Amino acid sequence: MINFKILKVAFGVISIIAALTVGLVVSIFIGVVTTLRVFFRFPIRIYNSLVEAEITRLKLEAFNVQTQTNENEESMADKMWERHIRRMNEKKQNKNL
């Protein structure tokens, strides 16, 4: 009876050691494979997106499609900053008096 319990414990310990060894090897393998996949795939994706953006830009340039900027908004922003600067200068002058 005692030999049977010792065998069970020994078998359990051996099983745990074997499972940990196999699990460690499998996890290292999966980690290396995933790292290599990302290492090669990520720069290629970035390159492809940049090439696609450049092709789109060239097509837009070739067909003379211009982005429509609202000139009124730009002039309003310029006027706003001009007013701000003018007010700041007025405040400086008032403080100096």
Backbone hydrogen bonds in HBPLUS format (Angstrom, degrees):
<---DONOR---> <-ACCEPTOR-->    atom                        ^
c    i                          cat <-CA-CA->   ^        H-A-AA   ^      H-
h    n   atom  resd res      DA  || num        DHA   H-A  angle D-A-AA Bond
n    s   type  num  typ     dist DA aas  dist angle  dist       angle   num
A0005-LYS N   A0001-MET O   3.17 MM   4  6.52 152.8  2.24 145.4 151.7     1
A0006-ILE N   A0002-ILE O   2.93 MM   4  6.18 157.8  1.98 151.5 158.0     2
A0007-LEU N   A0003-ASN O   2.87 MM   4  6.05 154.6  1.94 143.2 150.4     3
A0008-LYS N   A0004-PHE O   2.94 MM   4  6.19 151.6  2.02 141.7 149.6     4
A0009-VAL N   A0005-LYS O   2.98 MM   4  6.22 162.4  2.01 149.9 153.8     5
A0010-ALA N   A0006-ILE O   2.83 MM   4  6.02 164.0  1.86 151.5 156.5     6
A0011-PHE N   A0007-LEU O   2.75 MM   4  5.87 162.0  1.79 148.8 154.4     7
A0012-GLY N   A0008-LYS O   2.84 MM   4  6.02 152.3  1.92 144.6 152.8     8
A0013-VAL N   A0009-VAL O   2.89 MM   4  6.13 159.7  1.93 152.5 157.2     9
A0014-ILE N   A0010-ALA O   2.91 MM   4  6.10 167.2  1.93 153.7 157.4    10
A0015-SER N   A0011-PHE O   2.87 MM   4  5.98 153.7  1.94 143.1 151.0    11
A0016-ILE N   A0012-GLY O   2.93 MM   4  6.15 157.1  1.98 146.5 152.5    12
A0017-ILE N   A0013-VAL O   2.93 MM   4  6.18 164.5  1.96 152.5 156.9    13
A0018-ALA N   A0014-ILE O   2.87 MM   4  6.03 162.1  1.91 148.5 153.9    14
A0019-ALA N   A0015-SER O   2.82 MM   4  5.95 159.7  1.86 148.2 154.3    15
A0020-LEU N   A0016-ILE O   2.89 MM   4  6.04 161.9  1.92 150.4 155.3    16
A0021-THR N   A0017-ILE O   2.96 MM   4  6.11 155.9  2.02 146.1 152.9    17
A0022-VAL N   A0018-ALA O   2.90 MM   4  6.09 171.0  1.91 154.6 156.8    18
A0023-GLY N   A0019-ALA O   2.78 MM   4  5.81 161.0  1.82 147.2 153.8    19
A0024-LEU N   A0020-LEU O   2.85 MM   4  5.89 153.1  1.92 141.1 148.3    20
A0025-VAL N   A0021-THR O   3.00 MM   4  6.22 162.3  2.03 149.8 154.3    21
A0026-VAL N   A0022-VAL O   2.87 MM   4  6.07 165.2  1.89 154.8 159.0    22
A0027-SER N   A0023-GLY O   2.87 MM   4  5.96 160.2  1.91 145.8 151.8    23
A0028-ILE N   A0024-LEU O   2.95 MM   4  6.09 157.9  2.00 148.0 153.8    24
A0029-PHE N   A0025-VAL O   2.97 MM   4  6.14 160.9  2.01 147.5 153.1    25
A0030-ILE N   A0026-VAL O   2.90 MM   4  6.12 164.1  1.93 153.3 157.2    26
A0031-GLY N   A0027-SER O   2.91 MM   4  6.01 157.6  1.96 144.2 150.9    27
A0032-VAL N   A0028-ILE O   2.91 MM   4  6.12 161.5  1.95 153.1 157.3    28
A0033-VAL N   A0029-PHE O   2.94 MM   4  6.13 168.2  1.96 153.9 157.3    29
A0034-THR N   A0030-ILE O   2.93 MM   4  6.03 164.9  1.95 149.8 154.2    30
A0035-THR N   A0031-GLY O   2.93 MM   4  6.03 157.8  1.98 144.9 151.7    31
A0036-LEU N   A0032-VAL O   2.93 MM   4  6.15 163.1  1.96 152.8 157.0    32
A0037-ARG N   A0033-VAL O   2.93 MM   4  6.15 155.8  1.99 147.2 154.4    33
A0038-VAL N   A0034-THR O   2.96 MM   4  6.17 167.8  1.98 154.2 156.6    34
A0039-PHE N   A0035-THR O   2.80 MM   4  5.88 157.6  1.85 148.0 155.6    35
A0040-PHE N   A0036-LEU O   3.06 MM   4  6.21 148.6  2.16 145.6 150.9    36
A0041-ARG N   A0037-ARG O   2.80 MM   4  5.76 156.7  1.86 149.4 157.4    37
A0042-PHE N   A0038-VAL O   3.04 MM   4  5.54 167.4  2.06 139.7 143.8    38
A0045-ARG N   A0041-ARG O   2.95 MM   4  6.22 153.5  2.02 153.9 161.4    39
A0046-ILE N   A0042-PHE O   3.03 MM   4  6.32 162.7  2.06 157.0 161.4    40
A0047-TYR N   A0043-PRO O   2.88 MM   4  6.04 163.5  1.91 147.2 152.1    41
A0048-ASN N   A0044-ILE O   2.88 MM   4  6.07 162.5  1.91 149.3 154.0    42
A0049-SER N   A0045-ARG O   2.95 MM   4  6.17 158.4  2.00 149.6 155.2    43
A0050-LEU N   A0046-ILE O   2.97 MM   4  6.20 156.3  2.03 150.9 157.5    44
A0051-VAL N   A0047-TYR O   2.89 MM   4  6.13 157.6  1.94 152.6 159.1    45
A0052-GLU N   A0048-ASN O   2.92 MM   4  6.07 159.9  1.96 147.0 152.7    46
A0053-ALA N   A0049-SER O   2.95 MM   4  6.12 154.9  2.01 143.4 150.1    47
A0054-GLU N   A0050-LEU O   2.92 MM   4  6.12 154.4  1.99 145.2 152.3    48
A0055-ILE N   A0051-VAL O   2.88 MM   4  6.13 157.4  1.93 151.1 157.2    49
A0056-THR N   A0052-GLU O   2.98 MM   4  6.17 158.3  2.02 145.9 151.9    50
A0057-ARG N   A0053-ALA O   2.92 MM   4  6.14 156.3  1.98 144.7 151.4    51
A0058-LEU N   A0054-GLU O   2.87 MM   4  6.10 157.5  1.92 149.4 155.4    52
A0059-LYS N   A0055-ILE O   2.92 MM   4  6.13 154.2  1.99 147.2 154.3    53
A0060-LEU N   A0056-THR O   2.92 MM   4  6.15 162.7  1.95 151.8 156.3    54
A0061-GLU N   A0057-ARG O   2.90 MM   4  6.07 152.8  1.97 144.1 152.3    55
A0062-ALA N   A0058-LEU O   2.79 MM   4  5.93 151.9  1.87 144.3 152.3    56
A0063-PHE N   A0059-LYS O   2.97 MM   4  6.14 156.8  2.02 151.7 156.5    57
A0065-VAL N   A0060-LEU O   2.92 MM   5  5.09 154.1  1.98 152.8 155.6    58
A0064-ASN N   A0061-GLU O   3.29 MM   3  4.99 159.2  2.33  96.7 101.8    59
A0074-GLU N   A0070-ASN O   3.28 MM   4  6.67 156.1  2.34 146.9 153.4    60
A0075-SER N   A0071-GLU O   2.87 MM   4  6.09 165.3  1.89 154.3 158.1    61
A0076-MET N   A0072-ASN O   2.80 MM   4  5.94 149.1  1.90 143.3 152.6    62
A0077-ALA N   A0073-GLU O   2.94 MM   4  6.14 154.0  2.01 144.2 150.7    63
A0078-ASP N   A0074-GLU O   2.93 MM   4  6.23 159.8  1.97 150.1 155.8    64
A0079-LYS N   A0075-SER O   2.85 MM   4  6.03 159.5  1.89 146.1 152.0    65
A0080-MET N   A0076-MET O   2.85 MM   4  6.04 152.4  1.93 144.2 152.2    66
A0081-TRP N   A0077-ALA O   3.05 MM   4  6.35 159.6  2.09 150.9 154.7    67
A0082-GLU N   A0078-ASP O   2.92 MM   4  6.16 155.8  1.98 149.2 156.8    68
A0083-ARG N   A0079-LYS O   2.84 MM   4  6.07 160.2  1.88 152.8 157.5    69
A0084-HIS N   A0080-MET O   2.94 MM   4  6.16 155.2  2.00 144.4 151.9    70
A0085-ILE N   A0081-TRP O   2.92 MM   4  6.11 165.6  1.94 152.0 154.9    71
A0086-ARG N   A0082-GLU O   2.91 MM   4  6.08 160.0  1.96 147.6 153.7    72
A0087-ARG N   A0083-ARG O   2.86 MM   4  6.07 160.3  1.90 151.0 156.0    73
A0088-MET N   A0084-HIS O   2.93 MM   4  6.19 157.1  1.98 149.8 156.4    74
A0089-ASN N   A0085-ILE O   2.96 MM   4  6.19 157.8  2.01 149.8 155.6    75
A0090-GLU N   A0086-ARG O   2.89 MM   4  6.17 153.1  1.96 147.0 155.0    76
A0091-LYS N   A0087-ARG O   2.89 MM   4  6.16 156.4  1.94 150.0 155.9    77
A0092-LYS N   A0088-MET O   3.01 MM   4  6.29 152.6  2.09 144.9 152.3    78
A0093-GLN N   A0089-ASN O   2.95 MM   4  6.21 157.9  2.00 147.9 154.0    79
A0094-ASN N   A0090-GLU O   2.88 MM   4  6.13 155.6  1.94 149.5 156.3    80
A0095-LYS N   A0091-LYS O   2.97 MM   4  6.17 151.6  2.05 145.1 152.2    81
A0096-ASN N   A0092-LYS O   3.06 MM   4  6.24 148.4  2.16 145.1 153.3    82
A0097-LEU N   A0093-GLN O   3.19 MM   4  6.41 131.5  2.44 139.8 151.4    83
